[in-house]
Amino acid sequence: MSRTVTTGLAVLLASTFALTACSGSDDPESKKSSTTSATPTDSASEDALDNDEPSAIRGIATKFDTSQETEFPETDVKDVALTETRVITAGATEMIVRTAPDLKDLYTVTSPDENQYIDVYVTEDEKTGYALSQRQVPGAGTKLGKEYYAVQRFDVETGDVSANVEFEMKQSSSGTGSFRIGFISAVLDDNVLVGVSGGDALPSTTLNFEMEKKKVSWRRNNATPLGIAGDLAVVTNGTNVKPGDIMGITVATGKQRWAATTGAKTASLLGRNGPNALVAVTDAYYNASIVLPMNLRTGKSPVKSDQPIQSTTLNCRPSSASAVVCASPDNTVIAWDVKANKRLWSLPTTARRAPLVTNVTDGLIFGFLDETSVVLDAKTGKDLVTNAGAAPTDVNADGGVYTYMGVAFYVPVYGSTPSSSETSSESEPTSESEPTSGSETTEPEPSDSESALFPTDQETE
């Protein structure tokens, strides 16, 4: 499925955690990161996969055949995205696009000035893509170097680049003066909100790439973008070292609408709750995340959630229009009803473990444990597939994709047949999927207005 908002992460909370930390938005889908430090596939035998659990749910692959897995030849891949008809790998100076599911080379987009691609975002309609690249030039001795960032807007079907916006800024002098890493936080009306991460102790810089006017229209120093709610970019200047505020910045103008003193060390945008942005703030005093509904016009928070989340950092992604799934580096997974501002369920419990989450989409949670990959129901937290074969970071009806150690992989849905076409001399791609051996569920799509779809705030047993 396409990556829409943004979810942003796009700074990884931990190298083993693949949800994006920057993706808060009104959009029912959000950005997915594609980097893990452990292979999100398991050693499941074909017999173990051949059970009554569904190979697809609501048209999305949920069991994967690693015996037909394709390893793409390009190296140093920083991101990978999957639409219904395209596989996009972004690494080094080239972004390579192939057809899906037959994996035939289609076109290559080259980065400007030999920048390194680091993030790719695809709109919900899967027509337009935005690719972020960066380049760093060190200074001599103690002299500050320079950082260069560029966003290209491209047609996902054809590869035509319709806009390229570049921006230059000095290397940060804070801390050790190390170079920063960029990520796409969110997109609104062709405005690409980019964060430049300063690491755990330092806040990011937020840049707004206005693609239509081909310029960076505003810049906010000491601001980490959390995402977009309504017409506002929600940012924070707090860090684990120095707690700070949550601020609302008008995306179109860059003007600050409000600032709320919350004592935030870190924060995550869960989504929009009526007239409010729902923000999980890591409180400096309690050292736990408290969910605050912050008014989009004033920034005021009339009430705090009565359910503090005992985690120091959250990385959240919408699972539907009404719920969001959050995870943290301490291996906690929480589902939150955005409309009711209540926790739906959480893992681990006394009877169940929490998986490392790689992807959340259309009410499904993909993740892996030490010995297996799983798919959970985002509404209830219950296991839907206990042996998925793989835990991709992006999925469609025919398979999924992920990266490992700078290499991208495509793994087809279980029950598909091999293709005779080749993407490289060393790998066999897969063909369009045939009917799978598992049963297809007929569960309806979650409705935007049906809060009754979600259970109570009791933990799933």
HELIX and SHEET records of a PDB file:
HELIX    1   1 GLU A   46  LEU A   49  1                                   4    
HELIX    2   2 THR A   66  GLN A   68  5                                   3    
HELIX    3   3 PRO A  112  GLU A  114  5                                   3    
HELIX    4   4 SER A  451  LEU A  453  5                                   3    
SHEET    1   A 3 THR A  35  THR A  36  0                                        
SHEET    2   A 3 GLY A 399  TYR A 404  1                                        
SHEET    3   A 3 ASP A 394  VAL A 395 -1                                        
SHEET    1   B 4 THR A  35  THR A  36  0                                        
SHEET    2   B 4 GLY A 399  TYR A 404  1                                        
SHEET    3   B 4 VAL A 407  PRO A 412 -1                                        
SHEET    4   B 4 THR A  70  GLU A  71 -1                                        
SHEET    1   C 2 ALA A  56  ILE A  57  0                                        
SHEET    2   C 2 ILE A  60  ALA A  61 -1                                        
SHEET    1   D 4 VAL A  77  LEU A  82  0                                        
SHEET    2   D 4 ARG A  86  GLY A  91 -1                                        
SHEET    3   D 4 GLU A  94  THR A  99 -1                                        
SHEET    4   D 4 ASP A 105  THR A 110 -1                                        
SHEET    1   E 4 GLN A 116  VAL A 122  0                                        
SHEET    2   E 4 THR A 128  VAL A 137 -1                                        
SHEET    3   E 4 LYS A 146  ASP A 155 -1                                        
SHEET    4   E 4 VAL A 161  LYS A 170 -1                                        
SHEET    1   F 4 ILE A 181  LEU A 188  0                                        
SHEET    2   F 4 ASN A 191  SER A 197 -1                                        
SHEET    3   F 4 THR A 205  GLU A 210 -1                                        
SHEET    4   F 4 LYS A 215  ARG A 220 -1                                        
SHEET    1   G 6 THR A 224  ALA A 229  0                                        
SHEET    2   G 6 LEU A 232  THR A 236 -1                                        
SHEET    3   G 6 GLY A 244  THR A 250 -1                                        
SHEET    4   G 6 GLN A 256  ASN A 273 -1                                        
SHEET    5   G 6 ASN A 276  ASP A 283 -1                                        
SHEET    6   G 6 SER A 289  ASN A 295 -1                                        
SHEET    1   H 4 ASN A 315  PRO A 318  0                                        
SHEET    2   H 4 ALA A 323  ALA A 327 -1                                        
SHEET    3   H 4 VAL A 333  ASP A 337 -1                                        
SHEET    4   H 4 LYS A 342  LEU A 347 -1                                        
SHEET    1   I 4 LEU A 356  THR A 361  0                                        
SHEET    2   I 4 LEU A 364  PHE A 368 -1                                        
SHEET    3   I 4 SER A 373  ASP A 377 -1                                        
SHEET    4   I 4 ASP A 383  VAL A 385 -1                                        
END                                                                             
